[in-house]
């Protein structure tokens, strides 16, 4: 028990500093934007959607069905919202629990000595676990490991009680249930059933390869045959249900996720897929270089036989085969004695072979039970059973290392990654056992005390180094900037691109731009990076450059709806309305099939339709605008915020004088977001128009209360006051609006209008002048400035503004009339005009 507690405590202590870490990398999509975590989403959706919140049967789904993990995120969200502290705490506690269970499992194989302690400490401190524990989405692997070990321990109890107690089938039921739970945390959890079979055959029964078929098929051990059959049946059922639930289709991934799978060369695919397990084993043995992402070109393809990395592949498989041969080969001396196997000259007891006293003099003898009949009563009599041999443990360790890793090998289906460190969380159990049992075997074989000490302290030193590396690596997971900077060496394209997003969020615009350009230097066709760079340029008013990168992004990924959306917005603001209209229409027609994030795509399509409707609205085509708005509502995903769309629906109906419909949509807008300011203003205007003045004023005042810094709110309220002939109050609102939004032309221009109507001509002149400076080529601004100057007696300035307005709009009748009136006044006063 002490070994379990100490190992768990180390696993807990090493990760305590991650409690202060933020959400990183995949956490955003799995947690922050996952609608399945929200209380308004029915919790049953978790069982129909994948890990990222996409419907499992959707063509673009990742097919990662992990409902128990998502359910744990939802509980976290219900208790602590989006505070990352609680999410990290659960991950750490789960890791501590897994470490304790692994140490208990090691004790069954290695006894109560310090080698069990070593195995537990090695697992607790291994750096390969940092992604699974420090990264919140890694909870899927840690949770799967918890139930993986519970299932395996249940099966071990089933084996030890089989044949004399009815409770043995209760333990088997526990095995099956925990295996199912492990698979519902992460897919590879189902492999525990195969590992359990290996334990039963090679550890509990200690069968060698030659003995397996005779034992099972000749009826020598019916209980073993029954257990194997049930394990196979349950495993097949789980896999069949899993395949059916995801629509009987494998997931599809982009070529950047797994370049080898997308390679046209059979040789390159074969060599690379054979090499990748070698690279994974190296990460377990020497986790010096770790990365948050190993996609794209992090591991270059092996394209020829001459690639020197093929030597690593050959050495790996030779070593693996030698280990397997040593563990599975039949003993040199074997005979059968009264129907019981005799191994190395010693009789087998209940299928458990004996070991030399020298080899296991430090090992604790484990109790088992045999049935004995005394006076007609069957009793369970304790019987000493030695620990498994080194060969048995090697076989089990190899099965723990290899079998859970098989789903990631691309053997049965292509996966969406090249290497994923968190996938190695369960296989690392086999690795830690293999290293420990190997060190123990060397320790037993050598005779000199110095060599024994050297082996022991070398193993302890390895654990210390692993612990130090884990502590250092946890520092990288403190925040996204440190994490992405640490990955530049391994995957520069992905790391620089993600770093650009972080720097942009920190308002480090030039550094963010540099990071995006670095990412594109390494991989020039990354649509996401091209789009992100375009968005950065757009937000900094570099519209021509932004359009260039949006077009490149669309060329790289023609289904990138967000690039169409922003292209259309820029074109619309530049007055290129026909191009903008075509862009929005093209975006609205892009289907969401085979897209990784269909929710984000649908949001962009809805936004495109919203902006297309606004374009029609501004052109006075209100019926067309309504048609587009209705289509947007039909295509709108659950997570889309609809208040602006509903408000514009109301505006369109308002312009068509369909006031009941307009009121309905204004109310819908306010229902979807009670503090939506534009809906307060537009609904206030409708109430004023229909004679409900006091209600209207309440909505205007509420809009001001919601955001006292927004000049537009004061402007609308001022217009209402003006219509109510409350001129002085209207003038005050106009001044306030213009002061707050002094760079917004519409606010300043309308404020000047209101001041003029309130006969405050000097103040009106000030704001007309400001409006003309904001839009120096806008004829209406110049004409109105000329008019107020005309009224205020500044005749020469008035003339200059009238003339400038006429240069821009020569056929404007009002400006021409005002200019003639001005010249008449100037001539009467003997002033020189441009006409003379």
Protein Blocks (a to p, Z undefined) as FASTA:
>chain_A
ZZmmmmmmmmmmmmmmmmmpccehjlmmmmmmmmklpmklcfklmmmccfkopafklmkb
goiacfklmmmmmmmmmmnopafklmmmmmmmmmmmmmmmmmmmmmmmnojbfklmmmmm
mmmmmmklmmmmmpmklmmmmmmmmmmmmmmmmmmmmmmmgojacklmmmmmmmmmmmmm
mmmmpmklmmmmmmmmmmmmmmmnopafklmmmmmmnopammlmmmmmmmmmmmmmmmmm
mmmmnoopacdddfklmmmlmpcblklmmmmmmmmmmmmmmmmmmmmbgcfbfghjlbgc
dfbfklmklmmmmmmmmmmmmmmmmmmpccfbdcdeehiaceehiaceehiacddfklmm
mbccddddddddeehiacddddddddddfklmmmmmmmmmmmmmmmmnommoccfbfbdf
klmmmmmmmmmmmmmmmmmmmmmmpmbfklmmmmmmmmmmmmmmmmmmmmmmmmmmmpmk
lmmmmmmmmmmmlmmmmmmmmmmmnopaklmmmmmmmmmmmomklmklmmmmmmmmmmno
paklmmmmmmmmmmmmmmlmklmmmmmmmmmmnopamlmmmmmmmmmmpcfehiablmlm
mmmmmmmmmmmmmmmmmnopaklmmmmmmmmmmmpcfklcfklmmmmmmmmmmmnopakl
mmmmmmmmmmmomklmklmmmmmmmmmmnopamlmmmmmmmmmmmmmmbmklmmmmmmmm
mmnopaklmmmmmmmmmmmmmmbmklmmmmmmmmmmnopaklmmmmmmmmmmmmmmbmkl
mmmmmmmmmmnopaklmmmmmmmmmmmmmmlmklmmmmmmmmmmmmmnopacfkZZ
